[in-house]
Amino acid sequence: AGSLSLGSNQSAIALANKSPVLHTVLNPRDAVTWALYYPAIRDYRPEDITGNHGCEWKQMIRKSIQCYRAGDLVEAFSTLEKAPENIQNPCFYTYRASLLLSVGRVDEAGLDITKAMAIDPLNSHALALKSIIAIAQNRKQDAFDLAEKAVKQDPKSSDARVALSYAQQGSFQVKEAL
């Protein structure tokens, strides 16, 4: 009933009396990437977002955190959809990146981390998030270097220290990780 040319890594289904059609086969590497777990390094609370209560994006983050903590991820994300494009505070981008990582959306999270670092190239939280991504992607040395840099930028940052602990655990440095 017809023909179909296939390229590399393509497949088709041909049923009786019907033209063959392309058939999508799951790529095991894509499935693994989708299933990766990006551990949280901060337990956000609405009161963590301090400052100008008239600031629209800070109100959005507070509401998003409330929704996230209530288990409503759809609303946590939709609350941030109307955020202005020109926010000049890395806090917005690192929060949204953390939220994106919590559901495995690493590519989008990476864009937000890049935005945060464009505003503050040595932002400890952004560096810690990059370290978490590197850990999940089995880039152990990158993870360790990024986490150490995050700690160096802010030695009191629990985010940086947790990222460093994860990087050390990934290299089986259990005593140091503790």
Helices and strands as residue ranges (DSSP letters): E 11-13, E 21-23, H 28-35, G 46-48, H 56-69, H 73-78, H 90-102, H 106-119, H 124-136, H 140-153, H 158-170, H 174-177
